[in-house]
Amino acid sequence: MKRVVFLTVAVCMLFLGVSVFGQDFTSLGNDFSSLLEQFGKELAPSIFQSSVSGSGMGEAELGNFPHFYFSSTVGVVFSHGIGNLLNNSNYELLNVSGLVDTALGGNSSFQGVLDTIKTMLPYPSARIAVGIGMASGWELQVLFAIFPQFVTATISGIAGLEENTVTFNSLNTGLRIRKVLISDTGGFPAVSLGLGYTFSNLNIGYSIPAIEQSGGSFNLSLSSSTLSIAETVNSVGINLAISKRLSVFIPFFGVDAWYQFNNYSANITGLKATIDVSGTEKTYDFSPSANYQIIDLSVLTSAGLEIKLGGFAITTVAIFSPSTLTLSVGTGVRMQF
């Protein structure tokens, strides 16, 4: 959501400091497309890692077959931030760093936040799951999370924004099944092998209002426009989990291999710039858009600790992606019957 606000500010200030007719303004459309693409390259890997995390299971064998359990988890993916998004070498005319600095107005608090998110930006998530343990060590789990649009509308209303100004909604659901290969007995740890599928989508939209800007020798009018961002991730994968009970403490380790089909698209529609210099007008139409896709096999490693007291368990876990060098952490509770 902060990026949406940033993009709006960028649109508002786009032509400040640019000679009016001395530039090829059509290149600005390409710059905006590049900006949207850079955002997708930063967003997509984090959404994927978030979508396959949060199963709520730490130990490789829950035991007490048959059983039923409910879990709730929260977590965060720490991306590499928006530093590349602000790199002016990616653009021909658009001075993104300068726009941000001007927008901050020298506010040291905001500047400190910006310096942090240049290299590390968190993507939070929350998820619930239900599962059953069947005969012969088989376990089945269903995961679900949703952030509905009506919540965004409610928050926008409280903030005083007009209706339908902001769109933000997301969905995550998945199914996993695994088989206990080795039980936790004696000196042997528990080992299980699982299969899984997850689906995630994210939709962001913002209605950018019309803007009138005077540059002294010229007047600039920016039409109202609409920013739309959509991402869909389908993932299928396998998981190998190992754990060992040490009284109420259960350290665990896992390796996942997920094949992801990750599609990102973004566009700004209805954007026009009209420049009036001494009664002479020129109008430029912009239709910036970007598409970014990831189709590959990604390996994730995880390690954590579970504390289990009867049917109640608290789980903490860290998940690392060797390919993107991205770290996520999570914690959850599980009730098992």
C-alpha positions in Angstrom: 0.0 0.0 0.0 2.9 2.4 0.7 4.2 1.8 -2.8 0.8 2.9 -4.2 1.0 6.2 -2.3 4.6 6.6 -3.5 3.5 6.1 -7.1 0.8 8.6 -6.7 3.3 11.2 -5.4 5.5 10.4 -8.3 2.7 11.1 -10.8 1.9 14.3 -9.1 5.5 15.6 -9.2 6.6 14.0 -12.5 7.1 17.1 -14.6 8.7 19.3 -12.0 12.2 20.4 -13.1 11.7 19.1 -16.7 11.8 21.6 -19.6 8.4 21.6 -21.1 8.9 21.0 -24.8 12.6 20.2 -24.7 12.0 16.5 -23.9 10.4 13.5 -25.6 7.6 13.0 -23.2 6.6 9.8 -24.8 9.6 8.2 -23.1 7.9 8.8 -19.8 5.4 6.1 -20.6 8.3 3.7 -21.0 9.7 4.9 -17.7 6.4 4.2 -15.9 6.3 0.8 -17.5 9.9 0.2 -16.2 8.8 1.4 -12.7 5.9 -1.1 -12.7 8.2 -3.9 -13.9 10.8 -3.2 -11.2 8.0 -3.4 -8.6 6.9 -6.8 -10.0 10.5 -8.1 -9.9 10.7 -7.2 -6.2 7.2 -8.3 -5.3 6.8 -11.7 -7.0 9.5 -13.8 -5.2 8.2 -12.6 -1.8 4.6 -13.4 -2.6 5.6 -16.9 -3.7 7.7 -17.6 -0.5 4.8 -16.3 1.6 2.3 -18.4 -0.2 4.0 -21.7 0.5 4.9 -20.9 4.1 2.8 -21.1 7.3 1.7 -24.8 7.4 1.7 -24.8 11.2 3.5 -28.1 11.3 7.0 -28.3 12.7 7.7 -31.9 13.7 7.8 -34.6 11.0 5.3 -36.8 12.9 2.4 -35.4 14.8 1.6 -38.8 16.3 -1.5 -40.1 18.0 -3.2 -41.5 14.9 -6.0 -40.9 14.1 -6.1 -37.3 15.1 -7.5 -33.9 14.1 -5.8 -30.5 14.6 -6.3 -26.8 14.0 -3.4 -24.3 13.6 -3.0 -20.6 13.2 0.2 -19.0 12.1 1.6 -15.5 11.4 4.8 -14.7 9.5 6.7 -12.2 7.5 9.0 -12.4 4.4 11.9 -10.0 4.4 12.4 -9.0 0.8 15.5 -7.2 -0.5 13.6 -3.9 -0.5 12.9 -1.2 -3.1 16.5 0.0 -3.7 16.4 -1.2 -7.3 13.0 0.4 -7.8 14.6 3.7 -6.9 17.7 3.2 -9.2 17.5 6.0 -11.7 19.6 4.0 -14.2 16.5 2.0 -14.9 14.7 5.1 -16.3 15.3 7.6 -19.1 13.6 10.7 -17.8 12.0 9.8 -14.5 14.1 10.8 -11.5 12.5 8.5 -9.0 15.1 9.1 -6.2 14.7 12.9 -6.6 10.9 12.6 -6.5 11.0 10.6 -3.3 13.5 13.0 -1.6 11.3 15.9 -2.6 8.2 14.2 -1.3 9.8 13.5 2.0 10.6 17.1 2.4 13.7 16.5 4.6 11.7 14.6 7.2 14.3 12.6 9.1 11.8 10.1 10.4 10.5 9.2 7.0 14.0 9.3 5.6 15.1 6.7 8.2 12.2 4.4 7.2 13.1 4.8 3.5 16.7 4.0 4.1 15.6 0.8 5.9 13.1 -0.4 3.2 15.6 0.2 0.5 17.3 -3.0 1.6 14.7 -4.8 3.6 10.9 -4.6 3.2 8.6 -7.0 5.2 5.6 -8.8 3.7 3.4 -10.0 6.5 1.0 -12.9 6.3 -1.5 -14.9 8.4 -3.0 -18.3 7.8 -5.2 -21.0 9.4 -5.1 -24.7 8.7 -7.0 -27.8 9.6 -5.7 -31.3 9.3 -6.4 -35.0 10.0 -4.0 -37.8 10.8 -5.2 -41.1 9.2 -4.1 -44.7 9.4 -0.6 -45.9 8.5 1.0 -42.5 9.2 -0.8 -40.4 6.5 -1.6 -36.8 7.2 -3.9 -34.4 5.2 -4.0 -30.6 5.7 -6.0 -27.8 4.2 -4.7 -24.2 4.5 -6.6 -20.9 4.0 -6.2 -17.2 4.3 -8.1 -14.2 2.9 -8.0 -10.4 3.1 -11.4 -9.4 1.6 -12.1 -6.1 -0.1 -14.7 -5.0 2.4 -12.0 -4.7 5.0 -10.0 -2.4 2.8 -13.2 -0.4 2.1 -13.8 -0.1 5.8 -10.3 1.1 6.5 -10.5 3.5 3.6 -13.7 4.9 4.9 -12.2 5.5 8.3 -9.3 7.3 6.6 -11.7 9.5 4.8 -11.0 8.3 1.3 -13.7 8.2 -1.3 -15.5 5.0 -2.1 -13.6 2.7 -4.5 -10.4 4.7 -4.3 -8.3 1.8 -3.0 -8.4 -1.8 -4.0 -6.6 -4.3 -1.9 -7.5 -8.0 -1.5 -5.8 -11.3 -1.4 -6.4 -15.0 -1.1 -4.3 -18.0 -0.2 -5.4 -21.6 -0.1 -3.6 -24.9 -0.3 -3.7 -28.7 0.2 -0.9 -30.9 1.6 -0.6 -34.6 2.2 2.4 -36.4 3.7 3.5 -39.8 4.9 5.5 -40.6 7.9 8.4 -42.8 6.7 10.3 -43.2 10.0 8.8 -42.8 13.5 10.5 -41.0 16.3 11.7 -44.0 18.4 14.9 -44.6 20.3 17.7 -42.7 18.7 16.0 -42.3 15.4 14.4 -39.0 14.4 11.0 -38.9 12.6 11.1 -38.5 8.9 8.2 -37.7 6.6 7.7 -37.0 2.9 4.9 -34.7 1.6 3.3 -33.3 -1.5 1.5 -30.0 -1.7 -0.3 -27.4 -3.8 -1.0 -23.7 -3.1 -2.8 -20.9 -4.8 -2.4 -17.2 -4.0 -3.5 -14.0 -5.6 -3.1 -10.4 -4.8 -5.0 -7.4 -6.2 -4.0 -3.7 -5.7 -5.7 -0.7 -7.2 -5.7 3.0 -6.7 -7.7 5.8 -8.3 -5.2 8.7 -9.0 -7.1 12.0 -9.0 -6.7 14.7 -11.6 -3.9 17.2 -10.9 -3.4 20.8 -11.9 0.2 22.1 -11.7 1.6 25.5 -12.5 5.3 25.7 -13.5 5.4 29.5 -13.9 5.8 29.7 -17.6 3.4 26.8 -18.2 0.4 25.0 -16.8 0.2 21.2 -16.5 -2.9 19.1 -16.3 -2.8 15.4 -15.4 -6.0 13.5 -15.9 -7.4 11.2 -13.4 -6.1 7.6 -13.9 -6.2 4.2 -12.3 -3.4 2.0 -11.1 -4.0 -1.7 -11.2 -1.7 -4.5 -10.0 -2.5 -8.2 -10.0 -0.4 -11.3 -9.1 -1.3 -15.0 -9.2 0.9 -17.8 -8.0 0.3 -21.5 -8.4 2.8 -23.8 -6.8 3.2 -27.6 -6.5 6.0 -29.1 -4.5 7.4 -31.8 -2.2 8.7 -31.6 1.3 11.1 -33.7 3.3 10.9 -33.1 7.1 13.0 -34.4 10.0 12.4 -33.9 13.7 13.5 -35.3 17.0 11.7 -35.1 20.4 13.8 -34.0 23.3 11.2 -33.9 26.1 8.8 -31.1 25.3 11.2 -29.6 22.8 11.2 -30.7 19.2 13.8 -29.2 16.9 13.0 -29.8 13.2 14.5 -29.3 9.8 12.9 -29.4 6.3 13.7 -29.1 2.6 11.1 -28.0 0.1 11.2 -28.0 -3.7 8.4 -26.0 -5.3 7.6 -25.5 -8.9 6.0 -22.1 -9.2 3.9 -20.5 -11.9 4.0 -16.8 -10.9 2.3 -14.2 -13.0 2.4 -10.4 -12.3 0.8 -7.7 -14.3 0.3 -3.9 -13.7 -1.0 -1.0 -15.7 -2.0 2.6 -15.4 -5.1 3.5 -17.5 -6.5 6.9 -18.5 -3.4 8.9 -17.9 -3.1 12.0 -20.0 -0.8 15.1 -19.6 -1.8 18.4 -21.1 0.8 21.2 -21.2 -0.2 24.8 -21.9 2.6 27.2 -22.7 1.4 30.7 -23.6 -1.9 29.3 -24.9 -0.2 26.5 -26.9 -1.3 23.1 -25.7 0.2 19.7 -26.2 -1.4 16.5 -24.9 0.4 13.2 -24.3 -1.4 9.9 -23.7 0.3 7.3 -21.5 -0.6 3.7 -21.3 2.2 2.2 -19.1 2.0 -1.5 -18.3 4.3 -4.3 -17.3 4.1 -8.1 -17.2 6.5 -10.3 -15.3 6.5 -14.1 -15.0 8.5 -16.6 -13.0 8.2 -20.3 -14.0 10.9 -22.3 -12.2 11.8 -24.8 -9.5 12.7 -23.1 -6.2 14.2 -24.8 -3.2 13.5 -23.6 0.4 15.2 -24.8 3.6 13.6 -24.5 7.0 14.6 -25.0 10.6 12.8 -24.3 13.9 11.7 -25.4 17.3 8.4 -26.7 18.5 7.3 -26.8 22.1 4.6 -29.4 22.7 2.6 -29.9 25.8 0.1 -32.6 25.3 -2.2 -31.5 22.4 -1.0 -27.9 22.5 2.1 -26.8 20.5 3.9 -23.6 19.8 6.0 -23.5 16.7 8.7 -21.0 15.5 10.4 -21.4 12.1 12.8 -19.7 9.8 12.7 -20.3 6.0 15.5 -19.5 3.6 15.5 -19.4 -0.1 19.0 -20.1 -1.5 18.1 -18.8 -5.0 16.9 -15.3 -3.9 18.7 -15.1 -0.5 15.3 -14.2 1.1 14.5 -15.0 4.7 11.1 -15.5 6.2 10.1 -16.2 9.8 6.9 -17.4 11.4 5.3 -18.5 14.6 2.1 -20.4 15.3 0.0 -22.4 17.7 -1.6 -25.8 17.1 -4.4 -27.6 19.0 -4.4 -31.4 18.4 -7.2 -33.7 19.4 
